[in-house]
Amino acid sequence: MAKPYYKVATLEPSNSVGYLVKSCGVLLTQIAERRFEALSANFTHWVTLMGLSRQQSPVSATQLSKELCHDMGALTRVVDELERRGLVRRERSRRDRRAVEIAITAAGRRQASGAKRVMVELLNELVEPYSEAEIATLIGLLQRMLQHLQQAAATAPPAPTRAATRTARGPRQRSHSRAAA
């Protein structure tokens, strides 16, 4: 693209890629959660089980959290619940005995596989208004966007801390009431 697409004067939620993708994701999650109410595992459990089922070996909670784009604290609670149900297990890492990794059990694989039908039905309903060519184009564009965002996230500088921001602006100014005291 030769020139920037977005301009401050014209940016609106209705034309913002970020807003539209986020809104679609939130709505898809809400719909999926309702579909999963009839099952023994909820949508978040299923996403976690699917993430683990794609792994060739047990993974750390940090790695799983990163792959699923899920908050570590929330993921710990999900894994606790899945472990109580016998769908995952925690085990000592073979590479570092101090570390614990998460593995899916055979029951977890069955649960993930069985619930996959719910998502297939839902996704087919969502793409029904589109032609196969449009669906392929949409998927290709989203895959490219995901790759671009992953690269950007990997190379993004860390956000400045408050102290660094203050230092860049200069020392904090005292309020007049304190200075007079």
N, C-alpha and C positions, 0 to 999 in steps of 0.2 A: 504494500500500500504506500503510495507516494506521499500522501499527507495524512495527518491525523483525522480519523473518522469522527470522533467525539469532540464537541465544543461545550464549554461551560454554559453558553446561552441555550443550547438545544438539548442537553442531557435531561431526559425524563425517565421514570421507571419503565414506561412502555417501550422505550428503545434501548434500554441498558441491558447488555448481555449478562452482566453480573446479577442484576435484579431478576431477570427472566429465568436464568438457570437456577438461581436460589429458590425462587417461587415454585418452579416446576418440581424441584427436589423436595421441598417442604410438602407440597400437595401430594406428590407420589407417596411419600412416607406416611402421611395421614391416611390415605386410601389403603395402602398396604397394611397398616396397623389394624384397620377395621376388618380387612379380609382375614388377617391372622387370628382374630379374636376367637374363632371356632377351633383353632388348633391348640396343641399343648405348649407350643413355643411361640413367642411373639415375633414380630418382624425383626426387631433388633437382635434377638437370639438367633434367628435364621441367618441374618447377615453375618454375624460372628461365626456361626457354624460353617457357612459357605466359605468365608475367608480362611478358616482353618482347614477345610477340606481341600483347598487348592495347594496347601503346603505339602512338600515332600517329607518334611520332618517337623518336630515341634519347634515353636517360635517363641521369642520373648514377648512379653506383654507390650513392650515399647514398639517392637516391630509390627505386631498385630494392630496396635493403636494407630500407627502411622499408615499402614496399608488400608485400614478401614476408615481413616479420617475421623476417629472417635476419641473423645476425651479419655485420658488415662483413668481418672477416678471412676467415671461411669463404666468404662470397660471392665475395671476390676469387679464392680458389682455384677455385671453381666456374667463374667467368667465364674464368679462365686456361685451364682444361681445355676449356671450350666453344669458346674462341677457337682453341686448338690444333686442334680438330676441324673448324673452319670453320663452326661453328653460330652464332657471334656475332662481332662485330667492335667494336673500340674506335676511336672517331674523335674528332677535336677538336670541341668544342662550337661551334655557329654563334653562340651568344649570348656566350660567353666563351672566347676562343681558348686560354686557359690551362687550361681544364677539359677532361676527357676524358669522353665519354659512351659508352654501350653500346647497340648496335643488333643486332637479330636478322637473320641472313642468310636467303636463300631456302631454303637447306638446313636451317637451324634451324627455319623455319616448317614444313617438311615433316616433320621429326623430331617436333616438338611435336604436329602434327596426327595423325600416325600413331600415336603413343603414347597419344593421348587415348582411343582405343578400350579400352586396358587399364584406364584409370580408369573409363570408363563401365561396363564389365563388373563391376569391383570394387564400385563404388557401387551398382549394381543388386542385386548379391548382398547388400550390407549393409542395404539398405532393403526387401528382399523380404518380411520378416515383417510389414511395416506396410501399412496401407491408404494410398491416395493422399491422403486427407484428413489422416491422421496425418503423412505425409511433408511435406505442405504446411505443416502447423502447426509441425512441428519446424524446417523451414527458415525460416519466418517468425520464430519465436522466436529462433533463432540469429542471424538478420540483425539483429533488434532489439538483441540482446545485443552484437553486434559494433559496431553504431553507438554504443551507450551506452558501451562500453569505449573506443572511439576518441575520443569526446568527453571522457571522463574522463581519458584519457592526454594529450590536448591541453591540458587545463586543470590538470593535477596540478602542484603545486609541486615543485621539485626536492628531492631528499632532502638532509637536512642533512649537512654534512661533519663529520668527526670533530672538527675544531677548533671548529666552531660548536656542536657538541654539548657539548664540554668547557666552552666559554665559558658556555653556558646553565646548566650544572651548577655552575660555579665552577671555580677553578683546580685543577689536579691536586694530589692530596695526596701528600706524600712518604712513602715507606715508613719505618718506625721505624728500620730498620738504617741507612738513608742519613742520616736526620736526626741520628742519634747520632754518625755519623762526622765 
